[in-house]
Amino acid sequence: MSDDKKQLWGGRFTAPPDATFAEFNDSFRFDQRLFAADVTASIAHANGLRRAKVISNDEADKIVAALRLLLDEATKNADYFATENAEDVHSFIEAKLIEKIGDAGRKLHTGRSRNDQVATAFRLWCRDEIDAIIELIRLVEGSLLALAKRHEDAVIPAYTHLQRAQPVLFAHWCLAYFEMFERDVERFLQARGRVNVKPLGSGAVAGTGFPIDRLAVAQELGFDAVSQNSLDGVSDRDFTVDICSAASLLMVHLSRLAEDMILYASSEFKFIELSDAVSSGSSLMPQKKNPDALELLRGKAGRVFGNNFSLLTMLKGLPLAYNKDMQEDKEAVFDTIDTVGISLRAAAMILDNTSLNENAARTAAATGFLNATDLADYLVEKGVPFRSAHEAVGRAVLFSIEKGCELNELALDDLKQFSDVIAEDVFVRLSLASSLRARSAIGGTSPERVREALAAAHSKLKG
Ligand code: ARG
């Protein structure tokens, strides 16, 4: 087939396409990834034609057997696509089929168009890829929970404005990302619901002209529903944006995780130790251990956002129904899926290769007045209005800064000058353990709440 490329539209034309046009127009070099999905959809279409008695049982059998053989050949032969010169994967498959079974193969395209064909194959492909992405998100979630488990009682400072704010359990930090990834799973599942609708049977634009039972074909392919309007069926690419926007938010979350870890791995923080397996050195500075894997995780977000934006721009203002612009949807989605896939695998591997320096994190959580809010809350419990308590503690912090010590290192008499309700029991309240214990409302960092949240997360992963 490489020499005499067979076009699907020969009859109307007297001259071959210009070589530059062919290069510009052909999508085979990238849409060959849809091969298995397109063959699968073609088998179901052949069965649909058979049931509608548009083709004979014998012809349908021949087509189905030959299509299965193609699948088999492609799996066994690594160069199956390499030597071929086709316009797109659809014409490639049809040509291969006709090569094998002649006229019966020429009947497969009855009652369908490449417009409903490509939309169907692409949706099938996307459905499987979404399932694979969800699996990988689960993998990252599992790694986060394992990391939390390795450092069950560890404490880190929580930050606002990247300034030390209040102590939290390290597991609470892990679970924050778990929550984000749970929403990502939810978004991919929602996208999957809208992906899993079958356009086949929309024909080129007006609907198929043959009495094919669209629902039966949908069932064979595992689609939940069939599209309800042929114009929309062939031109709806919303699902590609659904996927790429779910992917964009997922990359936002991965990049935030990466950024936290890059900071925590720096000498300024020294909270986490990345293993050599995920770090690289400098060609010039012998002492360096760089968090390249994390930086890539942070950096890959950009191309995924870009793909999402390309799709929106490509679709904006397109007249109904199919337009060739839509061929551009493939590479944007392929690159998104590839990028998200490797990013998730990298994230899981990095988390598995991370350990917390519990002492450094605890020291940071215990210094810098992270218990100032606890002192204010203590005053409130003793009847001081919060605003006045805030003011008094602010002055106490200033006093401590001048003395060069922490609030809990002040003498009781020193503390009493800021409020006469302060008594000996204040020191217990200013401890790290008490500060954590006090945050026991739902969603807080108290050890009890975090234990429950970890258990809930584990059962979500299992369920
Ligand atoms: N390669 C095309 C695509 O990806 C297939 C559909 C072609 N349809 C057409 N009417 N030219 O969109």
Residues whose N, C-alpha, C, O or C-beta is under 5 A from the ligand:
A	BS01	LIG	S27 D88 R114 N115 V118 M326 Q327
